[in-house]
């Protein structure tokens, strides 16, 4: 089992009330709720950073007109074979 640390946090009462309702509805403990929330925030930040890196790289080396045309041709061929019914 990974090492676990206990922490204390301060929250405005209205935020705590909303959290308590949400976690009771889901059946989670406070620890589970805050762990899940923290993991979601960290994952979202990592995804945002990966997106920024992708955009930066794309701007540095965008696809060529030939690559765009090849993708267009390939997708058009595939889509014309779909029954669309």
N, C-alpha and C positions, 0 to 999 in steps of 0.2 A: 504494500500500500504506500502511495506517495506521502511524503511529509506534508503535514497540514498545519497551518498557522491560524490562530484565532485573532480576530481584529474587532475593534469597536468603531462604529461610525455614527455620525450625527446626521439626522434627516429632519426636514420640516415635517410637522405633524400631518399635513395634508398628503404629503408624499408617502409617509409611512402608512397612513390609512389606506391609500390606494394600493400599496404593495401588499398589505395584509389581506385585503379583499382578493386581489389577484392570486396570491399564493394559496389562500384557503380554497378558492375555487378550483385551483389546479391540483390541490393535495400536496403541494411541495412544502418542505420545511423552509425556514428563512435562509439557511445555508444553501440549500439547493437553488432557491430563487436567485440569490445574489451571485452564486457561482455561475448559473446559467446566464444571467444578465451580463456579468463580466466577460464570460467567454464569447457571447454574442458581440459585445462591443469590440473586443480584441480582434475577433475574426473580421468584423466589418472594417476596422481600421487597416488590417492587413490586406483585405481585398481592395480598399481604396488606394493603398500604396502600390499594389500590383497594377491597378488600372492606370495610375499616374505614370508608372514605369513603362507600361505598354504604349500609352499615348506619346510619351517623350520619345520612345524608340521609333514609333510609327512616323512621327513628324520628322525624325532624323532620316529615316529610310522608308518613305511611303512606297506602295506598290507602283509598278510601271503601268503605262497604258496597255501594254501587251498582256500583263497579268490580269488587269481588270477585264479586258476583252475575253481572255481565255476563261475566266470565271463566269462571265456572262454567257458565253457559248455553252459551257458545261451545264450550268443551271437551266438554261433554256431547253436544252436537249432532254434533261431529266424531267422537267415540268411538263413538256409536251406529251410525255408518255403516261402521265397521271390520268386516271379515268375522270376525275373531277365530278363525280356524281354523288 
